[in-house]
Amino acid sequence: MLTTEAQDYLERLDIAHKVSVRDGAFTTSDLSTGQRKWLALVQAYLDTPPGDVARRMGRQPGPEFPLDFL
């Protein structure tokens, strides 16, 4: 279940072509700084309740942030 959920988020953030989930861990290849940040957001979202992720960001997300993600 976790693998399916993680893969869904990776696809929604358009980084699934560079990140996959194997044996419960992310595998990556040559991520940009922005893509690493998206991956960190996915990890935080999977590890913590959704409200905590938004609160921990500590600021309003920029216009490129997919609001439906949270």
PDB file of N, CA, C and O in Angstrom:
ATOM      1  N   MET A   1       0.833  -1.199   0.000  1.00  0.00           N
ATOM      2  CA  MET A   1       0.000   0.000   0.000  1.00  0.00           C
ATOM      3  C   MET A   1       0.875   1.259   0.000  1.00  0.00           C
ATOM      4  O   MET A   1       0.617   2.194  -0.758  1.00  0.00           O
ATOM      5  N   LEU A   2       1.894   1.282   0.838  1.00  0.00           N
ATOM      6  CA  LEU A   2       2.765   2.452   0.920  1.00  0.00           C
ATOM      7  C   LEU A   2       3.468   2.700  -0.411  1.00  0.00           C
ATOM      8  O   LEU A   2       3.623   3.849  -0.826  1.00  0.00           O
ATOM      9  N   THR A   3       3.890   1.644  -1.073  1.00  0.00           N
ATOM     10  CA  THR A   3       4.554   1.787  -2.364  1.00  0.00           C
ATOM     11  C   THR A   3       3.625   2.420  -3.389  1.00  0.00           C
ATOM     12  O   THR A   3       4.045   3.287  -4.157  1.00  0.00           O
ATOM     13  N   THR A   4       2.370   1.995  -3.407  1.00  0.00           N
ATOM     14  CA  THR A   4       1.389   2.548  -4.336  1.00  0.00           C
ATOM     15  C   THR A   4       1.134   4.013  -4.042  1.00  0.00           C
ATOM     16  O   THR A   4       1.071   4.823  -4.968  1.00  0.00           O
ATOM     17  N   GLU A   5       0.986   4.372  -2.777  1.00  0.00           N
ATOM     18  CA  GLU A   5       0.755   5.758  -2.391  1.00  0.00           C
ATOM     19  C   GLU A   5       1.959   6.631  -2.759  1.00  0.00           C
ATOM     20  O   GLU A   5       1.791   7.722  -3.305  1.00  0.00           O
ATOM     21  N   ALA A   6       3.153   6.160  -2.466  1.00  0.00           N
ATOM     22  CA  ALA A   6       4.361   6.922  -2.785  1.00  0.00           C
ATOM     23  C   ALA A   6       4.490   7.108  -4.295  1.00  0.00           C
ATOM     24  O   ALA A   6       4.814   8.203  -4.754  1.00  0.00           O
ATOM     25  N   GLN A   7       4.245   6.068  -5.062  1.00  0.00           N
ATOM     26  CA  GLN A   7       4.342   6.156  -6.516  1.00  0.00           C
ATOM     27  C   GLN A   7       3.334   7.159  -7.066  1.00  0.00           C
ATOM     28  O   GLN A   7       3.644   7.899  -8.000  1.00  0.00           O
ATOM     29  N   ASP A   8       2.140   7.189  -6.501  1.00  0.00           N
ATOM     30  CA  ASP A   8       1.122   8.156  -6.921  1.00  0.00           C
ATOM     31  C   ASP A   8       1.612   9.587  -6.714  1.00  0.00           C
ATOM     32  O   ASP A   8       1.460  10.423  -7.604  1.00  0.00           O
ATOM     33  N   TYR A   9       2.192   9.877  -5.564  1.00  0.00           N
ATOM     34  CA  TYR A   9       2.704  11.221  -5.284  1.00  0.00           C
ATOM     35  C   TYR A   9       3.861  11.579  -6.215  1.00  0.00           C
ATOM     36  O   TYR A   9       3.952  12.711  -6.690  1.00  0.00           O
ATOM     37  N   LEU A  10       4.735  10.623  -6.473  1.00  0.00           N
ATOM     38  CA  LEU A  10       5.860  10.877  -7.371  1.00  0.00           C
ATOM     39  C   LEU A  10       5.363  11.241  -8.772  1.00  0.00           C
ATOM     40  O   LEU A  10       5.919  12.124  -9.425  1.00  0.00           O
ATOM     41  N   GLU A  11       4.320  10.557  -9.224  1.00  0.00           N
ATOM     42  CA  GLU A  11       3.760  10.852 -10.533  1.00  0.00           C
ATOM     43  C   GLU A  11       3.092  12.225 -10.546  1.00  0.00           C
ATOM     44  O   GLU A  11       3.232  12.972 -11.514  1.00  0.00           O
ATOM     45  N   ARG A  12       2.373  12.559  -9.485  1.00  0.00           N
ATOM     46  CA  ARG A  12       1.693  13.854  -9.420  1.00  0.00           C
ATOM     47  C   ARG A  12       2.685  15.013  -9.404  1.00  0.00           C
ATOM     48  O   ARG A  12       2.377  16.104  -9.884  1.00  0.00           O
ATOM     49  N   LEU A  13       3.868  14.781  -8.855  1.00  0.00           N
ATOM     50  CA  LEU A  13       4.897  15.822  -8.799  1.00  0.00           C
ATOM     51  C   LEU A  13       5.856  15.760  -9.987  1.00  0.00           C
ATOM     52  O   LEU A  13       6.823  16.519 -10.054  1.00  0.00           O
ATOM     53  N   ASP A  14       5.583  14.860 -10.914  1.00  0.00           N
ATOM     54  CA  ASP A  14       6.362  14.718 -12.145  1.00  0.00           C
ATOM     55  C   ASP A  14       7.834  14.396 -11.883  1.00  0.00           C
ATOM     56  O   ASP A  14       8.722  14.920 -12.555  1.00  0.00           O
ATOM     57  N   ILE A  15       8.080  13.529 -10.900  1.00  0.00           N
ATOM     58  CA  ILE A  15       9.453  13.057 -10.668  1.00  0.00           C
ATOM     59  C   ILE A  15       9.532  11.529 -10.687  1.00  0.00           C
ATOM     60  O   ILE A  15      10.561  10.954 -10.333  1.00  0.00           O
ATOM     61  N   ALA A  16       8.443  10.875 -11.102  1.00  0.00           N
ATOM     62  CA  ALA A  16       8.421   9.415 -11.125  1.00  0.00           C
ATOM     63  C   ALA A  16       9.414   8.834 -12.134  1.00  0.00           C
ATOM     64  O   ALA A  16       9.844   7.689 -11.992  1.00  0.00           O
ATOM     65  N   HIS A  17       9.778   9.615 -13.145  1.00  0.00           N
ATOM     66  CA  HIS A  17      10.741   9.135 -14.134  1.00  0.00           C
ATOM     67  C   HIS A  17      12.167   9.080 -13.578  1.00  0.00           C
ATOM     68  O   HIS A  17      13.045   8.459 -14.178  1.00  0.00           O
ATOM     69  N   LYS A  18      12.398   9.733 -12.427  1.00  0.00           N
ATOM     70  CA  LYS A  18      13.737   9.736 -11.819  1.00  0.00           C
ATOM     71  C   LYS A  18      13.776   9.068 -10.452  1.00  0.00           C
ATOM     72  O   LYS A  18      14.856   8.794  -9.929  1.00  0.00           O
ATOM     73  N   VAL A  19      12.611   8.804  -9.867  1.00  0.00           N
ATOM     74  CA  VAL A  19      12.554   8.215  -8.526  1.00  0.00           C
ATOM     75  C   VAL A  19      11.616   7.016  -8.563  1.00  0.00           C
ATOM     76  O   VAL A  19      10.537   7.083  -9.151  1.00  0.00           O
ATOM     77  N   SER A  20      12.023   5.935  -7.943  1.00  0.00           N
ATOM     78  CA  SER A  20      11.143   4.780  -7.807  1.00  0.00           C
ATOM     79  C   SER A  20      11.220   4.279  -6.364  1.00  0.00           C
ATOM     80  O   SER A  20      12.066   4.711  -5.581  1.00  0.00           O
ATOM     81  N   VAL A  21      10.326   3.367  -6.039  1.00  0.00           N
ATOM     82  CA  VAL A  21      10.289   2.799  -4.697  1.00  0.00           C
ATOM     83  C   VAL A  21      10.590   1.316  -4.817  1.00  0.00           C
ATOM     84  O   VAL A  21       9.881   0.573  -5.497  1.00  0.00           O
ATOM     85  N   ARG A  22      11.661   0.896  -4.139  1.00  0.00           N
ATOM     86  CA  ARG A  22      12.044  -0.518  -4.128  1.00  0.00           C
ATOM     87  C   ARG A  22      12.297  -0.958  -2.696  1.00  0.00           C
ATOM     88  O   ARG A  22      13.080  -0.340  -1.974  1.00  0.00           O
ATOM     89  N   ASP A  23      11.640  -2.014  -2.299  1.00  0.00           N
ATOM     90  CA  ASP A  23      11.810  -2.576  -0.951  1.00  0.00           C
ATOM     91  C   ASP A  23      11.573  -1.525   0.124  1.00  0.00           C
ATOM     92  O   ASP A  23      12.268  -1.505   1.140  1.00  0.00           O
ATOM     93  N   GLY A  24      10.591  -0.650  -0.097  1.00  0.00           N
ATOM     94  CA  GLY A  24      10.241   0.361   0.896  1.00  0.00           C
ATOM     95  C   GLY A  24      11.178   1.548   0.970  1.00  0.00           C
ATOM     96  O   GLY A  24      11.084   2.352   1.897  1.00  0.00           O
ATOM     97  N   ALA A  25      12.090   1.673  -0.001  1.00  0.00           N
ATOM     98  CA  ALA A  25      13.040   2.802  -0.010  1.00  0.00           C
ATOM     99  C   ALA A  25      13.003   3.467  -1.378  1.00  0.00           C
ATOM    100  O   ALA A  25      12.715   2.823  -2.387  1.00  0.00           O
ATOM    101  N   PHE A  26      13.297   4.759  -1.398  1.00  0.00           N
ATOM    102  CA  PHE A  26      13.369   5.486  -2.650  1.00  0.00           C
ATOM    103  C   PHE A  26      14.705   5.224  -3.322  1.00  0.00           C
ATOM    104  O   PHE A  26      15.742   5.198  -2.660  1.00  0.00           O
ATOM    105  N   THR A  27      14.682   5.031  -4.636  1.00  0.00           N
ATOM    106  CA  THR A  27      15.898   4.961  -5.431  1.00  0.00           C
ATOM    107  C   THR A  27      15.847   6.128  -6.401  1.00  0.00           C
ATOM    108  O   THR A  27      14.805   6.397  -6.998  1.00  0.00           O
ATOM    109  N   THR A  28      16.959   6.816  -6.560  1.00  0.00           N
ATOM    110  CA  THR A  28      16.964   8.027  -7.375  1.00  0.00           C
ATOM    111  C   THR A  28      18.119   8.017  -8.363  1.00  0.00           C
ATOM    112  O   THR A  28      19.071   7.246  -8.246  1.00  0.00           O
ATOM    113  N   SER A  29      17.993   8.900  -9.337  1.00  0.00           N
ATOM    114  CA  SER A  29      19.100   9.117 -10.267  1.00  0.00           C
ATOM    115  C   SER A  29      19.139  10.583 -10.655  1.00  0.00           C
ATOM    116  O   SER A  29      18.187  11.103 -11.237  1.00  0.00           O
ATOM    117  N   ASP A  30      20.234  11.247 -10.335  1.00  0.00           N
ATOM    118  CA  ASP A  30      20.520  12.601 -10.788  1.00  0.00           C
ATOM    119  C   ASP A  30      19.342  13.576 -10.613  1.00  0.00           C
ATOM    120  O   ASP A  30      18.779  14.065 -11.592  1.00  0.00           O
ATOM    121  N   LEU A  31      18.987  13.843  -9.372  1.00  0.00           N
ATOM    122  CA  LEU A  31      17.903  14.781  -9.099  1.00  0.00           C
ATOM    123  C   LEU A  31      18.426  16.207  -8.995  1.00  0.00           C
ATOM    124  O   LEU A  31      19.523  16.447  -8.492  1.00  0.00           O
ATOM    125  N   SER A  32      17.622  17.148  -9.481  1.00  0.00           N
ATOM    126  CA  SER A  32      17.960  18.554  -9.303  1.00  0.00           C
ATOM    127  C   SER A  32      17.639  18.951  -7.863  1.00  0.00           C
ATOM    128  O   SER A  32      17.043  18.177  -7.115  1.00  0.00           O
ATOM    129  N   THR A  33      18.030  20.137  -7.494  1.00  0.00           N
ATOM    130  CA  THR A  33      17.743  20.626  -6.138  1.00  0.00           C
ATOM    131  C   THR A  33      16.242  20.669  -5.889  1.00  0.00           C
ATOM    132  O   THR A  33      15.779  20.248  -4.829  1.00  0.00           O
ATOM    133  N   GLY A  34      15.484  21.170  -6.847  1.00  0.00           N
ATOM    134  CA  GLY A  34      14.034  21.238  -6.704  1.00  0.00           C
ATOM    135  C   GLY A  34      13.402  19.864  -6.586  1.00  0.00           C
ATOM    136  O   GLY A  34      12.486  19.665  -5.787  1.00  0.00           O
ATOM    137  N   GLN A  35      13.887  18.908  -7.380  1.00  0.00           N
ATOM    138  CA  GLN A  35      13.357  17.549  -7.318  1.00  0.00           C
ATOM    139  C   GLN A  35      13.680  16.887  -5.979  1.00  0.00           C
ATOM    140  O   GLN A  35      12.871  16.124  -5.451  1.00  0.00           O
ATOM    141  N   ARG A  36      14.852  17.177  -5.434  1.00  0.00           N
ATOM    142  CA  ARG A  36      15.185  16.643  -4.104  1.00  0.00           C
ATOM    143  C   ARG A  36      14.237  17.199  -3.050  1.00  0.00           C
ATOM    144  O   ARG A  36      13.860  16.497  -2.112  1.00  0.00           O
ATOM    145  N   LYS A  37      13.855  18.459  -3.208  1.00  0.00           N
ATOM    146  CA  LYS A  37      12.905  19.063  -2.263  1.00  0.00           C
ATOM    147  C   LYS A  37      11.540  18.410  -2.380  1.00  0.00           C
ATOM    148  O   LYS A  37      10.887  18.150  -1.369  1.00  0.00           O
ATOM    149  N   TRP A  38      11.097  18.140  -3.613  1.00  0.00           N
ATOM    150  CA  TRP A  38       9.814  17.451  -3.780  1.00  0.00           C
ATOM    151  C   TRP A  38       9.869  16.056  -3.150  1.00  0.00           C
ATOM    152  O   TRP A  38       8.910  15.623  -2.511  1.00  0.00           O
ATOM    153  N   LEU A  39      10.988  15.361  -3.331  1.00  0.00           N
ATOM    154  CA  LEU A  39      11.131  14.026  -2.749  1.00  0.00           C
ATOM    155  C   LEU A  39      11.101  14.102  -1.225  1.00  0.00           C
ATOM    156  O   LEU A  39      10.503  13.247  -0.572  1.00  0.00           O
ATOM    157  N   ALA A  40      11.738  15.113  -0.661  1.00  0.00           N
ATOM    158  CA  ALA A  40      11.698  15.296   0.796  1.00  0.00           C
ATOM    159  C   ALA A  40      10.267  15.557   1.261  1.00  0.00           C
ATOM    160  O   ALA A  40       9.868  15.089   2.328  1.00  0.00           O
ATOM    161  N   LEU A  41       9.497  16.297   0.472  1.00  0.00           N
ATOM    162  CA  LEU A  41       8.100  16.550   0.818  1.00  0.00           C
ATOM    163  C   LEU A  41       7.297  15.253   0.792  1.00  0.00           C
ATOM    164  O   LEU A  41       6.480  15.012   1.680  1.00  0.00           O
ATOM    165  N   VAL A  42       7.522  14.421  -0.214  1.00  0.00           N
ATOM    166  CA  VAL A  42       6.831  13.129  -0.285  1.00  0.00           C
ATOM    167  C   VAL A  42       7.180  12.295   0.936  1.00  0.00           C
ATOM    168  O   VAL A  42       6.297  11.708   1.562  1.00  0.00           O
ATOM    169  N   GLN A  43       8.457  12.238   1.278  1.00  0.00           N
ATOM    170  CA  GLN A  43       8.885  11.464   2.448  1.00  0.00           C
ATOM    171  C   GLN A  43       8.239  11.990   3.725  1.00  0.00           C
ATOM    172  O   GLN A  43       7.751  11.212   4.545  1.00  0.00           O
ATOM    173  N   ALA A  44       8.238  13.298   3.888  1.00  0.00           N
ATOM    174  CA  ALA A  44       7.614  13.896   5.075  1.00  0.00           C
ATOM    175  C   ALA A  44       6.127  13.597   5.109  1.00  0.00           C
ATOM    176  O   ALA A  44       5.576  13.299   6.169  1.00  0.00           O
ATOM    177  N   TYR A  45       5.478  13.675   3.967  1.00  0.00           N
ATOM    178  CA  TYR A  45       4.040  13.419   3.899  1.00  0.00           C
ATOM    179  C   TYR A  45       3.728  11.977   4.265  1.00  0.00           C
ATOM    180  O   TYR A  45       2.746  11.714   4.959  1.00  0.00           O
ATOM    181  N   LEU A  46       4.545  11.045   3.811  1.00  0.00           N
ATOM    182  CA  LEU A  46       4.314   9.631   4.108  1.00  0.00           C
ATOM    183  C   LEU A  46       4.622   9.291   5.564  1.00  0.00           C
ATOM    184  O   LEU A  46       4.043   8.358   6.120  1.00  0.00           O
ATOM    185  N   ASP A  47       5.535  10.047   6.185  1.00  0.00           N
ATOM    186  CA  ASP A  47       5.957   9.759   7.558  1.00  0.00           C
ATOM    187  C   ASP A  47       5.152  10.473   8.638  1.00  0.00           C
ATOM    188  O   ASP A  47       5.151  10.039   9.790  1.00  0.00           O
ATOM    189  N   THR A  48       4.463  11.567   8.284  1.00  0.00           N
ATOM    190  CA  THR A  48       3.764  12.370   9.286  1.00  0.00           C
ATOM    191  C   THR A  48       2.336  12.651   8.852  1.00  0.00           C
ATOM    192  O   THR A  48       2.017  12.528   7.669  1.00  0.00           O
ATOM    193  N   PRO A  49       1.470  13.027   9.790  1.00  0.00           N
ATOM    194  CA  PRO A  49       0.112  13.410   9.420  1.00  0.00           C
ATOM    195  C   PRO A  49       0.146  14.637   8.496  1.00  0.00           C
ATOM    196  O   PRO A  49       1.015  15.494   8.649  1.00  0.00           O
ATOM    197  N   PRO A  50      -0.787  14.730   7.543  1.00  0.00           N
ATOM    198  CA  PRO A  50      -0.774  15.814   6.547  1.00  0.00           C
ATOM    199  C   PRO A  50      -0.732  17.223   7.134  1.00  0.00           C
ATOM    200  O   PRO A  50      -0.031  18.076   6.589  1.00  0.00           O
ATOM    201  N   GLY A  51      -1.439  17.497   8.203  1.00  0.00           N
ATOM    202  CA  GLY A  51      -1.434  18.831   8.794  1.00  0.00           C
ATOM    203  C   GLY A  51      -0.066  19.230   9.295  1.00  0.00           C
ATOM    204  O   GLY A  51       0.289  20.408   9.254  1.00  0.00           O
ATOM    205  N   ASP A  52       0.708  18.270   9.767  1.00  0.00           N
ATOM    206  CA  ASP A  52       2.048  18.560  10.268  1.00  0.00           C
ATOM    207  C   ASP A  52       2.995  18.988   9.150  1.00  0.00           C
ATOM    208  O   ASP A  52       3.861  19.836   9.366  1.00  0.00           O
ATOM    209  N   VAL A  53       2.839  18.416   7.968  1.00  0.00           N
ATOM    210  CA  VAL A  53       3.712  18.775   6.851  1.00  0.00           C
ATOM    211  C   VAL A  53       3.520  20.242   6.501  1.00  0.00           C
ATOM    212  O   VAL A  53       4.499  20.973   6.345  1.00  0.00           O
ATOM    213  N   ALA A  54       2.278  20.681   6.376  1.00  0.00           N
ATOM    214  CA  ALA A  54       2.003  22.082   6.038  1.00  0.00           C
ATOM    215  C   ALA A  54       2.516  23.017   7.139  1.00  0.00           C
ATOM    216  O   ALA A  54       3.079  24.072   6.846  1.00  0.00           O
ATOM    217  N   ARG A  55       2.325  22.636   8.384  1.00  0.00           N
ATOM    218  CA  ARG A  55       2.770  23.477   9.489  1.00  0.00           C
ATOM    219  C   ARG A  55       4.297  23.558   9.534  1.00  0.00           C
ATOM    220  O   ARG A  55       4.852  24.619   9.817  1.00  0.00           O
ATOM    221  N   ARG A  56       4.970  22.455   9.260  1.00  0.00           N
ATOM    222  CA  ARG A  56       6.430  22.440   9.296  1.00  0.00           C
ATOM    223  C   ARG A  56       7.044  23.269   8.174  1.00  0.00           C
ATOM    224  O   ARG A  56       8.175  23.739   8.299  1.00  0.00           O
ATOM    225  N   MET A  57       6.313  23.450   7.088  1.00  0.00           N
ATOM    226  CA  MET A  57       6.834  24.279   6.001  1.00  0.00           C
ATOM    227  C   MET A  57       7.049  25.699   6.486  1.00  0.00           C
ATOM    228  O   MET A  57       7.968  26.373   6.022  1.00  0.00           O
ATOM    229  N   GLY A  58       6.222  26.170   7.409  1.00  0.00           N
ATOM    230  CA  GLY A  58       6.426  27.457   8.045  1.00  0.00           C
ATOM    231  C   GLY A  58       6.177  28.662   7.170  1.00  0.00           C
ATOM    232  O   GLY A  58       6.446  29.792   7.579  1.00  0.00           O
ATOM    233  N   ARG A  59       5.671  28.444   5.983  1.00  0.00           N
ATOM    234  CA  ARG A  59       5.384  29.571   5.103  1.00  0.00           C
ATOM    235  C   ARG A  59       4.342  29.143   4.079  1.00  0.00           C
ATOM    236  O   ARG A  59       4.025  27.963   3.933  1.00  0.00           O
ATOM    237  N   GLN A  60       3.829  30.131   3.387  1.00  0.00           N
ATOM    238  CA  GLN A  60       2.860  29.851   2.328  1.00  0.00           C
ATOM    239  C   GLN A  60       3.607  29.278   1.123  1.00  0.00           C
ATOM    240  O   GLN A  60       4.616  29.846   0.703  1.00  0.00           O
ATOM    241  N   PRO A  61       3.129  28.159   0.557  1.00  0.00           N
ATOM    242  CA  PRO A  61       3.811  27.614  -0.618  1.00  0.00           C
ATOM    243  C   PRO A  61       3.699  28.559  -1.813  1.00  0.00           C
ATOM    244  O   PRO A  61       2.747  29.333  -1.914  1.00  0.00           O
ATOM    245  N   GLY A  62       4.665  28.490  -2.705  1.00  0.00           N
ATOM    246  CA  GLY A  62       4.668  29.322  -3.909  1.00  0.00           C
ATOM    247  C   GLY A  62       3.606  28.877  -4.896  1.00  0.00           C
ATOM    248  O   GLY A  62       2.945  27.864  -4.668  1.00  0.00           O
ATOM    249  N   PRO A  63       3.429  29.607  -5.984  1.00  0.00           N
ATOM    250  CA  PRO A  63       2.382  29.307  -6.949  1.00  0.00           C
ATOM    251  C   PRO A  63       2.582  27.972  -7.668  1.00  0.00           C
ATOM    252  O   PRO A  63       1.615  27.395  -8.165  1.00  0.00           O
ATOM    253  N   GLU A  64       3.815  27.473  -7.733  1.00  0.00           N
ATOM    254  CA  GLU A  64       4.051  26.197  -8.401  1.00  0.00           C
ATOM    255  C   GLU A  64       3.727  24.992  -7.507  1.00  0.00           C
ATOM    256  O   GLU A  64       3.737  23.852  -7.972  1.00  0.00           O
ATOM    257  N   PHE A  65       3.444  25.244  -6.248  1.00  0.00           N
ATOM    258  CA  PHE A  65       3.169  24.174  -5.294  1.00  0.00           C
ATOM    259  C   PHE A  65       1.796  23.556  -5.584  1.00  0.00           C
ATOM    260  O   PHE A  65       0.806  24.285  -5.643  1.00  0.00           O
ATOM    261  N   PRO A  66       1.710  22.242  -5.765  1.00  0.00           N
ATOM    262  CA  PRO A  66       0.410  21.620  -6.058  1.00  0.00           C
ATOM    263  C   PRO A  66      -0.453  21.561  -4.783  1.00  0.00           C
ATOM    264  O   PRO A  66      -0.282  20.670  -3.951  1.00  0.00           O
ATOM    265  N   LEU A  67      -1.356  22.499  -4.647  1.00  0.00           N
ATOM    266  CA  LEU A  67      -2.159  22.597  -3.431  1.00  0.00           C
ATOM    267  C   LEU A  67      -3.006  21.362  -3.174  1.00  0.00           C
ATOM    268  O   LEU A  67      -3.304  21.053  -2.020  1.00  0.00           O
ATOM    269  N   ASP A  68      -3.394  20.661  -4.202  1.00  0.00           N
ATOM    270  CA  ASP A  68      -4.188  19.447  -3.985  1.00  0.00           C
ATOM    271  C   ASP A  68      -3.349  18.318  -3.421  1.00  0.00           C
ATOM    272  O   ASP A  68      -3.890  17.299  -2.991  1.00  0.00           O
ATOM    273  N   PHE A  69      -2.029  18.485  -3.418  1.00  0.00           N
ATOM    274  CA  PHE A  69      -1.144  17.461  -2.851  1.00  0.00           C
ATOM    275  C   PHE A  69      -1.409  17.277  -1.366  1.00  0.00           C
ATOM    276  O   PHE A  69      -1.438  16.147  -0.878  1.00  0.00           O
ATOM    277  N   LEU A  70      -1.603  18.382  -0.634  1.00  0.00           N
ATOM    278  CA  LEU A  70      -1.878  18.314   0.783  1.00  0.00           C
ATOM    279  C   LEU A  70      -3.330  18.065   0.953  1.00  0.00           C
ATOM    280  O   LEU A  70      -3.811  17.966   2.082  1.00  0.00           O
TER     281      LEU A  70
END
